[in-house]
Amino acid sequence: MFIPARPLTTIAALLTLAQPALAGQGADVWPSPAAMNCLTCHSTGARAGSGELPSLAGLPAATILERLLGFRDGERDATIMRRITRAYTPAELERIAGEMAALLP
Amino acid sequence: MSRLSRRNWLGLGAGLLGVAAGRGLRASGPLPERVVIVGGGFAGATVARYLGRLAPWLRLTLVEATPHYTACPMSNAVIGGIRDAASLRSDYTGLGRAAGLRRIRARASRIDHERARLHLADGSDLPFDRLVIAPGVRMLENSPTGYDAAAMRALPHGWEAGPQTLALRASLASLADGAVVGISVPPRPFRCPPGPYERASLMAAWLHRHRRRCKLIILDSNPDFSKQALFMQAWQRLYPGLIEWRPIDQDGAVRRVDAATQTAWTELDAHRFDLLNVIPGQKAAALAADNDLTDATGWCPVTGGDFRSTRHARVHVLGDASLAGAMPKSASAANSQAKNCALAIAAETAGMPPPDFSLHNTCYSLADRDYAISVNMIYRIDAQGQASPVAGAGGVSGIDWSADRRRREADYASAWFASIMADSFG
């Protein structure tokens, strides 16, 4: 059985794997609900006035993770993101960052 | 749709279709499964859109009576004269582009659970393997007494956005200086917990600019409210003394109203207003209540995460009509519930384990055009199967935040609205 070293680094890649590779992967072949929730604000880069909800399209997973951890630790300025990221462990944020990078390449 | 990702999503769908075909899915039943979705609000549109991408082997039908949707979020800004009504609207053409979605413009009238058919008002019916309903709330008549169907026409509640929103806007704009406005808030739970207080705020902001000597009284059937300290701080800063809030323990609960004279009676008092806005008591919509999907609370019990009805296993209930654990009845909650439900249906029909559910809500409220506050929370499914807040996460904007941060939140509120409309309706 193929077990990716970093599951979900690229969901798209996983999805194109041959069928036997998916055995035992379970729901991991789908983006997680947590990552899906990010898309509500961060898929389109919607603008209003001087404010913007940044699109995460094009960002590598490492950059997204760095920002998420910065929000969680309070090192990066935030209005709502600190309150959101504190719901997740660093490992969960790493997974979310990987999924976002795959969903919005 | 924007640069996202029509291509990416379609690629995702195609990939998953390959998965499904390769695995010889669902030994227990035939493919493709017929999924009928009722209600084209935030929850219904989102579940249709995401199912179309996550599970393209499903046959999707969306039943919605109106040709376009008018969003409730930001409708208070229209009443307050700081947003154009057209910006609340979305038609369903974006959804129509989703793979394999059939849209039927009709009203659902009855659910035949035994024969698994949805009956439509035009006499036809739709067979389903799975039914996802997101019918919203119904406004209760005579809650308070006297606020019946005729009174709702004469004195619009504006708790369903559309013509009533514009009527309220016109009523506000026609007030003379010195007028007194009343807002009656029903007992919880109701759609959009901070909504009545945002409405009061934006009416007050307009009156403060254009009428100076007006007053607004909130008659509340509850002892407290969402983001209370932040709202009250904003009222003090932006239009001091204009808003008076009377909670239930200070004789705030309205028992009866007379639409003709715009009078509201509490237990001890009669209040006569120049503009009375009654927000009526609410329960799950008739489609849920009349089809055995509600319990004694008047709302629809579901298991958290997949939002499957605990009363009828082939039915999922999303959005305001559901008893969604600790989640508020909001557009943001509905959008997140729909995504979790879509992933659960995709996984189940593919014969795979359920996803790791994670639910999210963020609600912005405007106190003026450049002043907003927020509340948010992440929810996980607890041992009782209900959406439960994650300890240490979520909360409200800081009480000590600067004017600049309040302005940034107002910008984010507008951007959030544009983004969730695109994410939900395409």
Interface residues (C-beta under 8 A of the other chain):
Chain A: I11 A12 L15 T16 A18 Q19 L22 G26 A27 V29 W30 P31 S32 P33 A34 M36 N37 L39 T40 C41 H42 S43 T44 G45 A46 R47 A48 G49 S50 G51 E52 L53 S55 A57 T79 I80 R83 I84 R86 A87 Y88 L103 L104 P105
Chain B: M1 S2 R3 L4 S5 N8 G11 L12 G15 L16 G18 V19 G22 R23 Y50 L54 S332 N335 S336 K339 N340 L343 A346 A347 M352 P353 P354 P355 D356 F357 S358 L359 H360 T362 S374 N376 M377 I378 V390 G392 A393 G394 G395 S397 R405 R408 E409 A410 D411 Y412 A413 S414 A415 W416 F417 A418 S419 I420 A422 D423
